[in-house]
Amino acid sequence: MCRTGQQPDPHEADDEKTSSPAFAALLEDSAEELYESAPCGYLSTLMDGTIAKINTTLLTWLGLEREAVVGRMRFTDLLTVGGKMYHETHFAPLLRMQGEISGIAMEIKQAGGGRMPVLVSSVVKHGSTGEPLLIRTTVFDARDRRAYEEELLRGRKAAEEARKQAEADRARLQDALAVLQQSLLPDTLPEVPGVETAAYYHTAHPDRLGGDFYDVFPIDGKRFGFFLGDVCGKGPQAAALTSLTRYTLRAAALHDPDPVSALTTLNKVLHERYAGSGDPRYCTAIYGTFDPDPDTGQVSVHLASGGHPPVIAVRADGAADFLPTPGGLLVGILPSACFTAATTVLAPGDMLLLYTDGITEARTGEGRTGLYGDEALLAFAADHAGKPPPAAIQALTDLLHSFGDGLDDDTALLALGVPAPHPRTRSSR
Amino acid sequence: MDIARRNNVTVTGTSQGRTVVLAHGFGCDQNMWRLTLPALVEEYRVVLFDYVGSGRSDATAFSEDRYDSLTGYAQDVVEVCEALDLRDAVFVGHSVSAMIGVLAAGMAPERIGAHVMVAPSPRYIDDEGYRGGFSADDIDELLASLESNYLGWSAAMAPVIMGNADRPELGEELKNSFCATDPDMARVFARTTFLSDSRDELKSVGVPTLVLECTQDVIAPREVGAFVHQAIPGSTLVTLDATGHCPHLSAPEATNQAIIEFLAALR
């Protein structure tokens, strides 16, 4: 506090202050004066609502003369129609049951036709034997407050509308995404004579289109094509790349089923599409054909890899090995690329397992610091040697689920197997 | 469906006595009958309930489709009667509930054997040759009042509104809770109530009926009481020396006496 030298110290001036004219006036401020000119409206009514006493402040707000009000009007006569109804259905019952009620928003009618928002509180005064005698009511000016509350209500309504709209938009978007996602993967795999197939796709984020893909399809009367891969990135751009990749491979296979040739065509298409776009995109893929021989029951497989993890050949006798395809380049990065081919023959009971790195890069262990890894997958596959592809895929699906939140990428699995001629028990593992 | 839980049904009084169903109107819940109850429990079996959307009913059972007409509320009454297998009960309805009782009796005549109508109104909005007391604009004002009051939207009321039947202690501490309703449900009940017109249904009442009106009632003026009395053949009209729309709270003795006399004469 800043004082000039002339002003007396407030502590020393107590005597002087209490004898000042202002303080004297305060002392003379009678209870009556306080009642009449209080900064809120006062009102006393009989239990039937008839107004017995009202202060000047409230009369001024109402624009009414005391004679016109006292003994002639009821409290509800001061209210707007909506307020009257609210009074009868909420205020009065609560007051009767509780003996008091506070802070109820109402509007009083002003003589000039205006309406004034107020907050009303009432308490019932009881007689010595407990019978209700009269109702005391205070009325606070709530004009500014009401304006503020209306802002809040408007804001809340707007927010509610926006939320509903956003939820509807989100639902629509998710429906659309689900349809698109479905279009990137085959509904069902085709029947292949002499070969059993199974696949599984794990979506890491329901609302983010994934970038893994696979397919199995007939090439001619004899051979079938298959592929599985992983495009870079996620979301709509990755989905577009997946779509382009999938249909390019299928078309290329019809033109020339040779695996290296099909991947070379894909490489050209992707490079042409994305290299100059300022958003270079690529994928890794295994593409191959299989050619069942009905006479021997064996299936010869020709495949090529563009930068994709090697497939696992699981033999009926329990051996499991990677089928190496080293040196194959990412598909779509360079104008011309070389891809590594490999061949194998599947005998009855053998199976070829294709996968994306979602499974091998799943985080495992305490604190999710380790990766599941290639060797663990190889061992897992060996453990399921001799099982038909659906059983192997189911076991792998359970494995994926066991990773919990350690599995944070999309994962595609495809198994192609030659059925064993008859059920048998494995003699050794 | 557990109707007793959905409608927060309370059964009290004397199990051998005739059943009296007390039905609250728009605004609060079955607590409105707390001053009526003592006069009945000695001789009658008393059933209290909350309409879905009011009091401690199961709010999840609410749907605007069902409760945008009085028939939906009448369905509540019929289902409560069926759940308790009531026959020939006396239906005491306050305000709009009196009309809901008439509709319910139309749907299941064997359930309701007499009506007590406390401050009833078959139509609140003025019409040609009929004075209900309100204009259509007045209803919009009421809806605005509902919206601007904390009884409807305070977060503190939410636990009660959501019907914590399994944790009643939450409700006991809250003052005003029995008049607090979810604003959306209150708006539907208000609209349904104040836009209703059940004048034609009154003629169908063929059981003993007591009409109670107040000398001064903003919601149901005396013309309305006279209209109801004239429309229901053989009904009895009693004008209570009471003001306001809730004589069972503002003049409980007179109200109880009128009800007791009527009930006694039924035997």
Interface residues (C-beta under 8 A of the other chain):
Chain A: M47 D48 G49 R74 T76 T80 V81 G82 G83 K84 M85 Y86 H87 E88 T89 H90 A92 P93 L94 R96 M97 Q98 I101 G103 I104 A105 M106 R146 E149 E150 L153
Chain B: G25 F26 G27 C28 N31 M32 R34 F134 S135 D138 D140 E141 L142 L143 A144 S145 L146 E147 S148 N149 Y150 L151 K175 N176 F178 C179 F194 Q216 D217 V218 I219 A242 T243 G244 H245 C246 L249 S250
